[in-house]
């Protein structure tokens, strides 16, 4: 298992952008799929973006065309570039493997708030 630390969240106006980072305490090379999840108040955690070790990506319909996931195995880091942010993107964002059972315990996440 790896420990995961998310960063890069903050308060941004609608239409703005943020870049989230997820640093793993160990190697993520052996983890095929890494993902970014989010949990809005009163809602279940949802998977919004996934990237495989081969670089294939998949996105939830709600973020497709606006978010881009990437990974740097040499740095054991996964990124999420978020553009054209909307108020409905407000949530705590987490990273983990997909499925989470092959990753590590959930980190504290990073808060993203989209508001004018």
GILIN-V330359 format. One record per pair of residues at least 12 apart in sequence whose ideal C-beta (glycine too) atoms are under 10 Angstrom apart, sorted by the first residue. I is the first residue (numbers start at 1). J is the second residue. Records with the same first field share a line. If there is no record, write none. Layout:
BEGIN
I: J / J
END
This chain:
BEGIN
1: 24 / 25 / 26 / 97 / 101 / 102 / 103 / 104 / 105
2: 23 / 24 / 25 / 26 / 27 / 28 / 30 / 31 / 76 / 96 / 97 / 103 / 104 / 105 / 107
3: 23 / 24 / 25 / 26 / 103 / 104 / 105 / 107
4: 22 / 23 / 24 / 25 / 26 / 28 / 34 / 76 / 78 / 94 / 95 / 96 / 97 / 100 / 103 / 104 / 105 / 106 / 107 / 108 / 109
5: 21 / 22 / 23 / 24 / 25 / 77 / 95 / 107 / 108 / 109 / 110
6: 20 / 21 / 22 / 23 / 36 / 37 / 78 / 80 / 92 / 93 / 94 / 95 / 96 / 106 / 107 / 108 / 109 / 110 / 111
7: 19 / 20 / 21 / 22 / 23 / 93 / 107 / 108 / 109 / 110
8: 20 / 21 / 22 / 79 / 80 / 81 / 82 / 93 / 110 / 112
9: 21 / 82 / 91 / 92 / 93 / 109 / 110 / 111 / 112 / 113
10: 110 / 111 / 112 / 113 / 114
11: 90 / 111 / 112 / 113 / 114 / 115
12: 82 / 85 / 89 / 90 / 112 / 113 / 114 / 115 / 116
13: 85 / 87 / 114 / 115 / 116
14: 84 / 85 / 86 / 87 / 88 / 89 / 114 / 115 / 116
15: 83 / 84 / 85 / 86 / 114 / 116
16: 82 / 83 / 84 / 85 / 86 / 114 / 116
17: 66 / 81 / 82 / 83 / 84 / 85
18: 80 / 81 / 82 / 83 / 85 / 89 / 93 / 110 / 112 / 113 / 114
19: 68 / 70 / 79 / 80 / 81 / 82 / 83
20: 36 / 38 / 67 / 69 / 78 / 79 / 80 / 81 / 82 / 93 / 94 / 95 / 109 / 110 / 112
21: 72 / 75 / 77 / 78 / 79 / 80 / 95 / 110
22: 34 / 35 / 36 / 69 / 71 / 76 / 77 / 78 / 79 / 80 / 93 / 94 / 95 / 96 / 107 / 109 / 110
23: 75 / 76 / 77 / 78 / 95 / 107
24: 71 / 73 / 75 / 76 / 77 / 78 / 95 / 96 / 97 / 103 / 104 / 107
25: 76 / 104
26: 76 / 104
27: 73 / 74 / 76
28: 53 / 71 / 72 / 73 / 75 / 76 / 77 / 78 / 95 / 97 / 103 / 104
29: 53 / 71 / 73 / 74 / 76
30: 53 / 73 / 97 / 102
31: 52 / 53 / 71 / 73 / 76 / 78 / 96 / 97 / 98 / 102 / 103 / 104
32: 50 / 51 / 52 / 53 / 54 / 56 / 97 / 98 / 102
33: 47 / 50 / 51 / 52 / 53 / 54 / 56 / 57 / 58 / 71 / 96 / 97 / 98 / 99 / 102 / 103
34: 49 / 50 / 51 / 52 / 53 / 69 / 70 / 71 / 73 / 77 / 78 / 95 / 96 / 97 / 98 / 103
35: 47 / 48 / 49 / 50 / 51 / 52 / 57 / 58 / 69 / 78 / 80 / 94 / 95 / 96 / 97 / 98 / 99 / 100 / 103
36: 48 / 49 / 50 / 51 / 59 / 60 / 63 / 67 / 69 / 78 / 79 / 80 / 82 / 93 / 94 / 95 / 96 / 98
37: 49 / 50 / 60 / 91 / 92 / 93 / 94 / 95 / 96 / 98 / 100 / 106 / 109
38: 60 / 62 / 63 / 80 / 89 / 90 / 91 / 92 / 93 / 94 / 109 / 110 / 112
39: 91 / 92 / 93 / 94 / 106 / 109
40: 88 / 89 / 90 / 91 / 92 / 112
41: 90 / 91 / 92
43: 91
45: 91 / 92 / 94 / 96 / 100 / 106 / 109
46: 60 / 62 / 91
47: 59 / 60 / 94 / 96 / 98 / 99 / 100
48: 60 / 61 / 62 / 63 / 64 / 67 / 69 / 80 / 82 / 89 / 91 / 93
49: 63 / 64 / 67 / 68 / 69 / 70 / 78 / 80 / 81 / 82 / 93 / 95 / 98
50: 69 / 97 / 98
51: 68 / 69 / 70 / 71 / 78 / 79 / 80 / 98
52: 71 / 98
53: 71 / 73
55: 70 / 71
57: 69 / 70 / 71
58: 98
62: 86 / 88 / 89
63: 80 / 82 / 83 / 84 / 85 / 86 / 89
65: 83 / 84
66: 81 / 82 / 83 / 84 / 85 / 86 / 89
67: 80 / 81 / 82 / 83 / 84 / 85 / 89
68: 80 / 81 / 82 / 83
69: 81 / 82 / 95
71: 95
77: 95
78: 95 / 96 / 97
79: 95
80: 93 / 95 / 110 / 112
82: 112 / 114
85: 112 / 113 / 114 / 115
86: 114
87: 113 / 114 / 115 / 116
88: 114
89: 112 / 113 / 114
90: 111 / 112 / 113 / 114 / 115
91: 109 / 110 / 111 / 112 / 113 / 114
92: 108 / 109 / 110 / 111 / 112 / 113
93: 109 / 110 / 111 / 112
94: 106 / 107 / 108 / 109 / 110
95: 107 / 109 / 110
END
